[in-house]
Amino acid sequence: ISLRAVMPFSIMLTVIGSAVSFASVYWQMILQKNTPREMTGRIFSISSFIGNTSMPLAYTLFGALLSIVPKGAVQMFCGFGLVGMALLFRKRFLENCGR
């Protein structure tokens, strides 16, 4: 398979990366707003532990999933899930900021 146009893929990856970044920022803000000061160290260490251990599990799961399910279906499902989570975190963030 040869790649004829790089720009559409570059735009798509930029949008996906931005969505991941926004979801992460909103998640961190929700944690900061709703965590008592004396618990922040514990909560953020648990959050980063879960984030770091979920990466190898996700690679394993999606590697197996992509060999069984069509790639387009997996991408569509993940895209909708990512956008949904970003919108949910954004809504929660705006509620916590009083907007």
C-alpha positions as CSV (number, residue, x, y, z in Angstrom):
1,I,0.0,0.0,0.0
2,S,1.4,3.4,-1.0
3,L,0.5,6.6,0.7
4,R,-0.5,9.3,-1.8
5,A,-1.7,12.1,0.5
6,V,-0.1,12.8,3.9
7,M,-2.1,15.9,4.9
8,P,-5.4,14.1,5.7
9,F,-3.6,11.7,8.0
10,S,-1.6,14.5,9.6
11,I,-4.8,16.4,10.3
12,M,-6.6,13.4,11.7
13,L,-3.7,12.5,14.0
14,T,-3.5,16.1,15.2
15,V,-7.2,16.1,16.0
16,I,-6.9,12.8,17.8
17,G,-3.9,14.0,19.8
18,S,-5.7,17.2,20.7
19,A,-8.7,15.2,21.9
20,V,-6.5,13.1,24.1
21,S,-4.7,16.1,25.5
22,F,-8.0,17.9,26.3
23,A,-9.4,14.8,28.0
24,S,-6.3,14.5,30.1
25,V,-6.3,18.2,31.1
26,Y,-10.0,17.9,32.1
27,W,-9.4,14.7,34.1
28,Q,-6.5,16.3,36.0
29,M,-8.6,19.4,36.7
30,I,-11.5,17.3,38.0
31,L,-9.1,15.4,40.3
32,Q,-7.6,18.7,41.6
33,K,-11.0,20.3,42.3
34,N,-12.5,17.3,44.1
35,T,-9.6,16.0,46.1
36,P,-8.8,17.3,49.6
37,R,-5.3,18.7,49.9
38,E,-4.1,16.1,52.3
39,M,-5.0,13.3,49.8
40,T,-3.7,14.8,46.6
41,G,-0.4,12.9,46.6
42,R,-2.1,9.6,47.1
43,I,-4.8,10.3,44.5
44,F,-2.4,11.5,41.8
45,S,0.0,8.6,42.4
46,I,-2.9,6.1,42.0
47,S,-4.0,8.0,38.9
48,S,-0.6,7.9,37.3
49,F,-0.2,4.2,38.3
50,I,-3.4,3.3,36.5
51,G,-2.5,5.4,33.5
52,N,1.0,3.8,33.2
53,T,-0.2,0.2,33.6
54,S,-3.2,0.7,31.3
55,M,-0.9,1.4,28.3
56,P,0.6,-2.2,27.9
57,L,-2.8,-3.7,28.6
58,A,-4.3,-1.5,25.9
59,Y,-1.6,-2.5,23.4
60,T,-2.2,-6.1,24.1
61,L,-6.0,-5.8,23.9
62,F,-6.0,-3.8,20.7
63,G,-3.4,-6.0,19.1
64,A,-5.7,-9.0,19.7
65,L,-8.8,-7.0,18.8
66,L,-7.4,-5.8,15.5
67,S,-6.7,-9.4,14.4
68,I,-10.3,-10.4,15.0
69,V,-12.5,-7.3,14.3
70,P,-12.3,-5.1,11.2
71,K,-10.0,-2.1,11.7
72,G,-12.6,0.5,10.6
73,A,-15.0,-0.7,13.3
74,V,-12.4,-0.5,16.0
75,Q,-11.3,3.0,14.9
76,M,-14.9,4.2,14.7
77,F,-15.8,2.8,18.2
78,C,-12.6,4.3,19.7
79,G,-13.1,7.7,18.0
80,F,-16.7,8.0,19.3
81,G,-15.6,6.9,22.8
82,L,-12.8,9.4,22.9
83,V,-14.9,12.3,21.7
84,G,-17.6,11.3,24.2
85,M,-15.2,11.2,27.1
86,A,-13.7,14.5,26.1
87,L,-17.1,16.1,26.0
88,L,-18.1,14.5,29.3
89,F,-14.9,15.8,31.0
90,R,-15.4,19.2,29.5
91,K,-19.0,19.3,30.8
92,R,-17.8,18.3,34.3
93,F,-15.0,20.8,34.2
94,L,-17.4,23.7,33.3
95,E,-19.8,22.6,36.0
96,N,-16.9,22.7,38.6
97,C,-15.8,26.1,37.4
98,G,-19.3,27.5,37.9
99,R,-20.1,28.2,34.2
